[in-house]
């Protein structure tokens, strides 16, 4: 699969966001995402909707799940613009 320049920019923005979130430097960037957070007994769920037009072309929703004890990302759900779902689990 070949990505166009705009898709590459969107993917690059998403990867930068994921790396920033894992380090805690860009967890809740209000310029690029609308977000809400929920807490359960096992962890935290951050539900994000992209504002950035390049990211929005690729993903309509991003959901992060954090371990409550370690605060590490457990998994990432990416809902693509065609409603396909990709789940990435971190160990």
PLY file of the C-alpha trace (Angstrom):
ply
format ascii 1.0
element vertex 91
property float x
property float y
property float z
element edge 90
property int vertex1
property int vertex2
end_header
0.00 0.00 0.00
1.34 3.38 -1.02
0.47 6.45 1.04
0.09 9.91 -0.44
1.85 12.94 1.03
-1.19 13.99 3.11
-1.67 10.47 4.47
2.03 10.29 5.35
1.72 13.59 7.25
-1.33 12.28 9.11
0.43 9.05 10.02
3.53 10.96 11.08
1.38 13.21 13.30
-0.30 10.16 14.83
3.02 8.42 15.54
4.43 11.61 17.09
1.33 11.79 19.27
1.67 8.15 20.37
5.34 8.62 21.28
4.50 11.85 23.13
1.71 10.14 25.05
3.89 7.24 26.09
6.44 9.70 27.48
3.74 11.96 28.96
4.87 15.05 27.04
1.77 15.53 24.84
-0.92 13.50 26.52
-3.78 15.98 26.32
-3.01 18.30 23.43
-6.19 20.38 23.06
-5.02 21.85 19.75
-5.17 18.50 17.95
-7.81 16.50 19.85
-11.04 16.78 21.77
-10.82 14.27 24.60
-12.58 12.82 27.59
-11.33 10.53 30.32
-13.02 7.79 32.34
-11.75 5.76 35.28
-12.47 2.11 36.09
-11.15 -0.19 38.81
-8.40 -1.45 36.46
-7.35 1.72 34.70
-8.11 4.81 32.73
-9.69 5.27 29.31
-8.95 8.36 27.22
-11.32 8.83 24.29
-10.00 11.23 21.66
-11.50 12.76 18.52
-8.99 14.37 16.15
-9.25 18.05 15.26
-6.18 18.00 13.00
-7.44 17.62 9.41
-4.59 15.33 8.36
-5.16 12.97 11.28
-8.95 13.21 10.84
-8.62 11.92 7.27
-7.13 8.69 8.62
-8.78 8.27 12.04
-12.18 9.28 13.34
-11.43 8.19 16.92
-8.48 7.20 19.09
-8.95 5.43 22.43
-6.11 4.85 24.89
-6.26 2.47 27.83
-3.84 3.00 30.73
-2.97 0.62 33.56
-4.09 2.15 36.85
-1.07 0.97 38.83
1.80 1.65 36.41
0.13 4.44 34.40
1.55 2.79 31.25
-0.45 2.51 28.04
-2.04 -0.96 27.86
-3.67 -0.63 24.47
-4.57 1.78 21.72
-7.68 1.56 19.54
-7.68 3.43 16.25
-10.99 3.82 14.44
-10.18 4.63 10.85
-12.25 7.02 8.74
-13.99 4.01 7.10
-14.89 2.67 10.61
-12.28 -0.12 10.50
-10.84 -0.78 13.95
-7.17 -1.40 14.69
-6.12 -2.39 18.21
-2.50 -2.23 19.36
-1.68 -3.94 22.66
1.45 -2.98 24.57
3.33 -5.36 26.86
0 1
1 2
2 3
3 4
4 5
5 6
6 7
7 8
8 9
9 10
10 11
11 12
12 13
13 14
14 15
15 16
16 17
17 18
18 19
19 20
20 21
21 22
22 23
23 24
24 25
25 26
26 27
27 28
28 29
29 30
30 31
31 32
32 33
33 34
34 35
35 36
36 37
37 38
38 39
39 40
40 41
41 42
42 43
43 44
44 45
45 46
46 47
47 48
48 49
49 50
50 51
51 52
52 53
53 54
54 55
55 56
56 57
57 58
58 59
59 60
60 61
61 62
62 63
63 64
64 65
65 66
66 67
67 68
68 69
69 70
70 71
71 72
72 73
73 74
74 75
75 76
76 77
77 78
78 79
79 80
80 81
81 82
82 83
83 84
84 85
85 86
86 87
87 88
88 89
89 90
